[in-house]
Structures are given as structure tokens and as C-alpha cells.
Amino acid sequence: MYAIRKKKKKCLSFHIDRRYHNLMINNSISDKEIRILVQNICNMSVFKGRRVIDQIRGRSYEETLMILELMPYRACYPILKLVYSAAANASHNMNLKETDLFISEAKVNKSSFIKKLRPRARGRSYGIKSPTCHITIVLKEKSKFLLDKSKI
């Protein structure tokens, strides 16, 4: 009576193989790249995060650490932890030197709001929306050609 329809299942192995293939291409000897994405909730506005991220984009790892430690903004601390984590992953997983790393891409994306209720007079409540964001930082190794040119 009733026709049973089979749902088409997406082949996850194809997507995983493709991602692995792209990862292997990105990790070639000439151009090694470490991608770090913060998935947890950073309780700050996108604009506050971008104000800090714009200062460190394209800088070397050591220079980034100095800038983030000396900037007076509260948004610097989670970004500093993220840069430390990215460099540790690069040195541990890919055997790269931290002195050869620089930030090739850094962006802050909008995320959902955390909704809270604050009690008010006469048993009412007032809604509070706290903005959150996702921070993405990509570290790359300086190529040997650029390092040799900078010494000249």
C-alpha cells in the first residue's frame, strides 16, 4: 500500500578523504600551515575581538605575543591563549619552529547570543543578550626563501 522511500545517505568517507587530501596538500614541505579554530564560546562582541585581531594579522609569532601582552584590552587574553595553543600544536604535531611562524589569517565571526533573564520589580524579568564570537587563526611557516632574503 504505502511505498517506503529510502533516504539517500551522504558518503562521509568521500568528504573525509577529500579533507585529508587537502590537509596533506596544505602540509607540504614548501608551505606548511596550521589551522586553529576556537569552537567554544568567547563572551565578547565581534567588534571588540576585531579591534585586537586587526593589529596582529600578518605579524610574526614573537611580535604577536609582545603586542597582545601589552595591549590594554580585555579581548587580548583569549586571543593570546589561542595563539599560544596554535603555536604549541604547530611545534608538537608538525615539528615546526615557533620562531618561523607568522599569522597568515585571523578573523572573528559572529556567533549566537547568550540569553539571560534579570529579575525586576513586581516579579517581572528583563532579558539580557550577551554577544559571542568564534575566533579563527591560521599560522604558516615562513618559507626558506623569505628567511634567506630577510638576512641580507
Backbone bond lengths (Angstrom), bond angles and torsions (degrees), N, CA, C in turn:
res aa  C-N    CA-C-N  psi(-1)  N-CA   C-N-CA  omega(-1)  CA-C   N-CA-C  phi
1 M - - - 1.443 - - 1.523 112.31 -
2 Y 1.311 114.36 -62.07 1.452 118.80 -179.48 1.525 109.19 -95.23
3 A 1.309 114.83 133.67 1.464 119.19 178.16 1.526 108.88 -83.37
4 I 1.285 116.12 127.49 1.464 120.43 178.97 1.521 107.81 -90.43
5 R 1.307 114.07 122.39 1.457 119.61 -179.84 1.514 109.97 -95.80
6 K 1.294 115.72 133.41 1.456 119.57 175.39 1.517 108.76 -92.56
7 K 1.312 114.88 132.25 1.461 119.09 177.82 1.514 109.29 -78.93
8 K 1.307 114.75 142.81 1.451 119.41 176.62 1.520 108.52 -78.08
9 K 1.307 116.15 126.77 1.455 119.76 177.87 1.519 108.92 -91.90
10 K 1.296 114.91 137.35 1.461 119.39 176.76 1.522 108.99 -75.39
11 C 1.266 115.42 138.45 1.451 120.61 -179.99 1.524 109.10 -81.30
12 L 1.322 116.47 101.73 1.453 120.70 -178.35 1.522 111.57 -71.51
13 S 1.318 116.67 -28.76 1.458 118.59 -177.24 1.523 110.96 -64.54
14 F 1.334 116.85 -34.20 1.460 119.79 177.62 1.519 110.50 -62.90
15 H 1.362 115.30 -45.50 1.464 119.01 -179.42 1.520 110.91 -65.86
16 I 1.315 116.98 -40.32 1.467 120.00 -179.90 1.524 110.21 -65.58
17 D 1.349 116.54 -44.13 1.457 119.66 178.78 1.522 110.91 -61.90
18 R 1.317 116.16 -39.65 1.460 119.90 -179.68 1.523 110.08 -65.47
19 R 1.345 116.32 -43.24 1.465 119.33 178.01 1.520 110.51 -62.71
20 Y 1.323 116.47 -42.30 1.461 120.24 -179.98 1.529 109.77 -63.55
21 H 1.332 116.30 -39.75 1.464 120.50 178.50 1.532 110.29 -63.15
22 N 1.350 116.54 -44.59 1.468 120.28 178.04 1.517 111.11 -63.79
23 L 1.336 116.80 -37.22 1.459 120.52 178.77 1.519 110.49 -64.76
24 M 1.321 116.39 -41.11 1.454 119.81 179.04 1.524 111.04 -66.31
25 I 1.336 117.10 -36.02 1.467 119.75 177.32 1.520 110.09 -66.82
26 N 1.348 116.80 -42.79 1.458 120.66 -178.93 1.525 111.92 -66.50
27 N 1.332 117.56 -26.63 1.453 121.00 -176.79 1.524 112.75 -97.48
28 S 1.305 116.99 25.73 1.459 118.97 177.34 1.525 109.38 -68.03
29 I 1.310 117.22 165.25 1.464 121.62 -172.76 1.518 111.80 -64.61
30 S 1.332 117.37 -35.55 1.460 119.55 -174.80 1.524 112.76 -73.65
31 D 1.322 117.88 -30.89 1.460 119.68 -172.72 1.523 109.25 -142.93
32 K 1.328 118.20 82.28 1.455 121.24 -179.12 1.521 109.37 -84.90
33 E 1.317 115.07 141.24 1.453 121.06 -175.11 1.518 109.18 -137.55
34 I 1.323 116.24 137.41 1.455 122.12 175.81 1.519 107.28 -118.62
35 R 1.320 116.67 124.96 1.462 120.90 -178.31 1.526 108.46 -111.06
36 I 1.333 115.45 124.97 1.455 121.44 179.37 1.526 107.79 -124.11
37 L 1.317 115.72 130.87 1.455 121.34 179.20 1.514 108.48 -127.29
38 V 1.318 116.02 128.36 1.458 119.78 176.47 1.517 107.40 -87.04
39 Q 1.321 116.42 116.26 1.452 120.67 -178.56 1.528 111.71 -95.63
40 N 1.311 116.65 -19.52 1.450 117.39 -179.04 1.527 110.06 -76.59
41 I 1.286 115.88 172.45 1.455 120.78 -173.37 1.519 109.76 -85.43
42 C 1.322 116.15 123.31 1.457 121.44 172.57 1.520 106.94 -99.58
43 N 1.311 116.64 114.91 1.458 120.61 -174.63 1.519 111.11 -80.61
44 M 1.314 115.06 70.19 1.456 119.50 174.27 1.517 108.54 -150.35
45 S 1.291 114.39 160.45 1.449 120.38 179.20 1.526 110.23 -72.08
46 V 1.322 116.01 155.33 1.456 120.75 178.58 1.525 110.20 -64.54
47 F 1.297 116.84 -36.96 1.454 121.07 -176.66 1.530 111.49 -68.69
48 K 1.327 116.71 -36.27 1.469 120.31 177.16 1.522 110.65 -68.01
49 G 1.330 116.12 -39.19 1.460 119.62 178.14 1.514 111.96 -68.27
50 R 1.331 117.52 -40.88 1.470 121.27 -179.32 1.520 112.23 -66.36
51 R 1.333 116.18 -31.01 1.458 119.90 178.49 1.528 110.71 -61.07
52 V 1.319 117.00 -35.64 1.464 121.57 179.48 1.532 110.82 -83.40
53 I 1.324 116.82 -43.17 1.468 121.70 -177.18 1.522 111.76 -61.92
54 D 1.335 117.31 -35.47 1.469 120.45 179.92 1.524 111.95 -63.21
55 Q 1.326 116.87 -26.51 1.464 120.32 -179.57 1.531 112.73 -77.36
56 I 1.335 117.58 -26.74 1.468 119.72 -173.73 1.518 113.68 -102.99
57 R 1.307 118.50 -8.43 1.469 120.74 -176.42 1.522 110.73 -64.69
58 G 1.344 116.81 126.97 1.454 121.76 177.69 1.520 114.61 86.07
59 R 1.313 118.43 2.53 1.466 121.06 -178.40 1.517 110.89 -95.04
60 S 1.316 115.70 164.18 1.459 120.12 177.75 1.527 109.33 -74.60
61 Y 1.319 115.17 165.62 1.460 121.15 -176.62 1.527 111.48 -63.28
62 E 1.329 117.01 -46.23 1.469 120.34 -178.12 1.522 111.89 -65.87
63 E 1.320 115.88 -40.60 1.466 120.17 178.92 1.531 110.45 -66.03
64 T 1.319 116.15 -36.78 1.466 120.86 178.28 1.518 111.14 -62.91
65 L 1.326 116.73 -42.63 1.462 119.68 179.61 1.521 111.49 -62.40
66 M 1.333 116.78 -42.22 1.470 119.60 178.75 1.518 111.11 -63.54
67 I 1.336 116.80 -43.05 1.466 120.32 -178.84 1.518 110.96 -63.41
68 L 1.340 116.18 -45.80 1.465 119.50 -176.73 1.528 112.52 -68.26
69 E 1.330 117.65 -33.16 1.462 119.26 179.41 1.520 112.44 -72.83
70 L 1.323 117.12 -26.54 1.464 119.89 -176.15 1.524 114.38 -98.53
71 M 1.323 117.86 -11.71 1.471 119.30 179.56 1.525 110.11 -74.31
72 P 1.330 118.58 142.88 1.467 120.92 -173.79 1.527 115.05 -86.26
73 Y 1.329 119.11 7.70 1.452 120.83 -174.19 1.523 111.74 -88.74
74 R 1.325 116.01 147.97 1.461 121.42 -179.98 1.528 111.55 -71.54
75 A 1.319 117.32 -23.45 1.464 121.53 -179.01 1.530 111.89 -72.45
76 C 1.324 118.14 -11.47 1.468 121.05 -177.92 1.518 112.23 -68.69
77 Y 1.315 118.72 -33.60 1.460 121.04 -173.21 1.535 112.96 -64.37
78 P 1.358 119.67 -50.63 1.474 117.33 178.42 1.526 113.03 -64.35
79 I 1.327 117.42 -32.32 1.465 120.77 178.25 1.523 109.85 -70.33
80 L 1.326 117.52 -38.08 1.461 121.68 177.07 1.531 110.84 -63.07
81 K 1.337 117.08 -43.01 1.455 120.64 176.57 1.524 111.26 -61.81
82 L 1.311 116.42 -38.19 1.460 120.69 179.99 1.521 111.82 -67.51
83 V 1.334 117.11 -40.98 1.469 120.75 178.97 1.531 110.02 -66.43
84 Y 1.342 117.05 -41.46 1.464 120.96 175.45 1.531 110.37 -57.92
85 S 1.326 116.41 -45.23 1.455 121.43 -178.56 1.522 111.33 -64.20
86 A 1.323 116.82 -42.30 1.465 120.74 179.70 1.527 110.87 -63.32
87 A 1.328 117.00 -42.64 1.466 120.61 179.79 1.526 110.99 -67.55
88 A 1.331 116.90 -37.96 1.469 119.82 177.94 1.521 110.73 -64.98
89 N 1.339 116.96 -40.60 1.468 120.23 176.54 1.522 111.05 -63.90
90 A 1.320 116.46 -39.93 1.464 120.30 -179.73 1.521 111.23 -64.44
91 S 1.320 116.77 -42.65 1.467 119.45 -177.84 1.533 111.56 -74.70
92 H 1.326 117.04 -35.72 1.464 119.79 -177.00 1.522 112.63 -81.16
93 N 1.336 117.15 -46.23 1.465 120.04 -174.01 1.523 113.31 -85.19
94 M 1.341 117.46 -34.92 1.461 120.65 -174.19 1.524 113.42 -110.44
95 N 1.319 117.54 -0.98 1.469 122.76 -179.14 1.528 112.51 56.38
96 L 1.330 116.39 44.53 1.461 121.93 177.41 1.522 109.14 -100.40
97 K 1.321 115.90 152.84 1.464 120.35 175.91 1.521 108.82 -83.71
98 E 1.323 115.47 138.27 1.463 119.66 -179.19 1.522 111.77 -68.41
99 T 1.322 117.44 -26.17 1.461 120.22 -179.00 1.528 111.85 -72.92
100 D 1.344 117.56 -20.60 1.461 121.35 -179.03 1.521 113.16 -91.75
101 L 1.329 118.36 0.00 1.460 121.03 -176.09 1.517 111.70 -89.68
102 F 1.329 115.62 148.84 1.453 121.27 170.49 1.521 108.77 -142.10
103 I 1.321 116.27 160.88 1.467 121.35 -177.04 1.519 107.99 -88.57
104 S 1.317 115.96 108.16 1.464 119.85 -177.29 1.517 111.36 -86.68
105 E 1.317 117.08 -31.85 1.467 120.29 -178.44 1.515 108.68 -145.50
106 A 1.316 116.33 133.12 1.463 121.13 176.89 1.515 107.71 -144.91
107 K 1.321 116.01 127.46 1.463 118.89 179.81 1.520 110.58 -146.49
108 V 1.319 114.56 155.65 1.457 122.31 178.30 1.516 107.17 -123.46
109 N 1.336 116.96 122.72 1.455 121.74 -179.11 1.513 111.04 -112.31
110 K 1.316 114.78 149.42 1.446 121.44 179.86 1.519 110.63 -70.25
111 S 1.310 116.39 144.72 1.454 121.89 178.00 1.530 108.03 -127.54
112 S 1.298 116.69 -167.38 1.455 120.80 -177.69 1.527 110.81 -75.18
113 F 1.323 115.24 171.30 1.453 121.89 177.41 1.523 109.42 -97.94
114 I 1.322 115.97 143.83 1.456 120.60 170.02 1.514 106.81 -90.39
115 K 1.322 115.59 122.25 1.467 119.70 -176.40 1.520 109.60 -103.43
116 K 1.321 115.19 127.24 1.461 121.54 179.12 1.518 108.02 -127.70
117 L 1.319 115.26 162.81 1.463 120.41 175.80 1.521 109.27 -119.17
118 R 1.311 115.72 134.77 1.459 121.27 177.65 1.529 108.24 -112.24
119 P 1.320 116.85 129.32 1.474 118.11 -179.40 1.529 111.66 -68.80
120 R 1.315 114.29 143.51 1.463 121.99 179.53 1.528 109.78 -126.88
121 A 1.292 115.80 -178.88 1.466 121.38 -178.40 1.528 110.78 -65.23
122 R 1.320 116.07 153.05 1.459 125.21 177.22 1.529 112.82 60.42
123 G 1.314 117.21 31.39 1.458 121.01 175.09 1.516 115.36 75.06
124 R 1.296 116.82 12.30 1.461 119.74 178.68 1.524 110.32 -87.77
125 S 1.309 114.72 170.78 1.464 118.49 177.13 1.522 108.80 -134.23
126 Y 1.307 114.00 156.28 1.453 121.55 -177.46 1.526 107.96 -125.78
127 G 1.307 117.18 127.76 1.455 120.90 -176.91 1.514 113.04 -80.24
128 I 1.324 116.38 139.77 1.460 122.74 176.45 1.522 107.58 -122.51
129 K 1.316 116.93 129.74 1.461 121.36 177.61 1.528 108.90 -112.79
130 S 1.325 116.18 114.71 1.464 121.11 178.28 1.526 108.82 -98.65
131 P 1.322 117.89 122.94 1.468 119.19 179.98 1.520 111.70 -73.80
132 T 1.329 116.41 149.37 1.462 122.37 176.42 1.523 108.76 -130.61
133 C 1.324 115.77 166.90 1.459 119.01 -177.76 1.525 110.84 -149.19
134 H 1.334 115.17 161.75 1.460 123.82 173.24 1.522 108.01 -111.26
135 I 1.306 116.88 134.10 1.462 121.13 -179.61 1.524 108.63 -112.49
136 T 1.331 116.38 130.66 1.460 122.20 177.71 1.518 108.66 -119.40
137 I 1.325 116.36 128.75 1.467 121.12 177.35 1.524 108.03 -130.22
138 V 1.333 116.10 131.54 1.464 121.89 178.05 1.523 107.73 -116.43
139 L 1.328 116.04 123.38 1.458 121.87 176.85 1.523 108.97 -103.16
140 K 1.311 116.71 137.84 1.458 121.66 174.76 1.516 109.36 -126.42
141 E 1.309 114.25 155.00 1.453 119.98 176.20 1.524 108.44 -88.29
142 K 1.334 115.66 135.97 1.456 119.11 175.28 1.518 108.53 -65.86
143 S 1.318 116.59 134.35 1.463 118.65 -178.91 1.521 110.03 -69.79
144 K 1.304 115.99 157.68 1.465 120.90 -177.77 1.527 111.27 -63.07
145 F 1.324 115.66 -31.47 1.461 119.81 -179.94 1.525 110.89 -64.77
146 L 1.327 116.55 -43.88 1.465 120.25 179.47 1.522 111.25 -66.95
147 L 1.348 116.99 -37.49 1.466 119.44 178.67 1.533 110.89 -64.51
148 D 1.328 118.08 -41.25 1.450 120.67 -179.72 1.529 111.25 -67.17
149 K 1.347 116.59 -35.45 1.461 120.11 -179.61 1.527 111.30 -69.32
150 S 1.358 116.03 -36.01 1.457 119.00 -177.50 1.530 112.23 -69.23
151 K 1.339 117.80 -26.01 1.461 119.97 -179.98 1.520 112.39 -76.45
152 I 1.330 116.45 -21.88 1.472 119.83 -177.83 1.515 110.83 -74.42
